[in-house]
Amino acid sequence: MKIYFGFTVAGDRSSLGVARRIVELIEEMGHEVLTKHLVRDDAWEADRLISPQDIYKRDMNWLEECDLFMAEVSGSSFRSGF
């Protein structure tokens, strides 16, 4: 199963450890996490290398492609609500 895991890049990342563990568990169950990069320490820097328009297109494509959307929303975020 392809999973889009929503997690903040620019908001409150205090639950990063929990988000990483969720991604690990999903992968251990044999699923693919399309947005695994969101739980990396350099997620903000990596996304800044891409234009906002390209991020939007990429994310919309992943949403179309995924079988399941899941989000960790315990903190503030600047895109997850969209």
N, C-alpha and C positions, 0 to 999 in steps of 0.2 A: 504494500500500500504506500502511496506517495502522500506525505503529510506536509502541509504548510504550517510551520510552528511560528506563531507570532510572538515576538518579544521586542521590547524597546531597544533602540539603538542610541537615541539621544535623551531619553528620559531617565527615570529612576532605575538604575541597574543594580540595586542592592540585593535583588533576588537572583543574581547571575548564577550563583552556585546551584540553586534549585533548578533554574532553567537548563543549565548544562546537564544536570542529572536526568531531567525529563528527556532531553534529546538522547542521552546515552541509553536510557531504558527503551525508548522507541526503537532505536537502532538494534539493540540487543534482541528485540522481538522480531527483527527481520524487516523492518520498514525503512523506507528512505525518507530522510528529512530534507526537503528542498531548501530550507532556510537555515541550515546548520551554521552558516557563517554568523548568524545573529548572536550566538553565544560565545564567540571569540572575543578576546580582549581588545583586538584591533577592529572591531566591527564598525565603529564610527569612522575611523580613518579609511577603511576599505570602501565604505559607501561614499565617502567624499570624493573618491576618484572617479565616480560615475555621476553624470548629470541627473538632476531630479527627474527629468523626463524619462531617462533610461531606467532609473530605479522604478518609476511607475510602470513602465512597459514590462520590465522584468517581473515585478511582483504580480501584475495582472496576468501574465502568462503562467506563472506558478500557481496562481489561484485557479485558473482554468484547468491546469494539469492535475492539480491535487485531488485526492480522494477524500481528504479530511482536512478541515481547518481547526487548529487548536491554538490557543493563546494563553500565555502567562501574563496576567493583567493586574497583579497585586500592587504595582507602582504606577506612577504617572508615565505617560507616553506621548509622543508627538506624531505617530502614524497609525498605531494599532487600532485606534477608534475609527479610522476611515474604513 
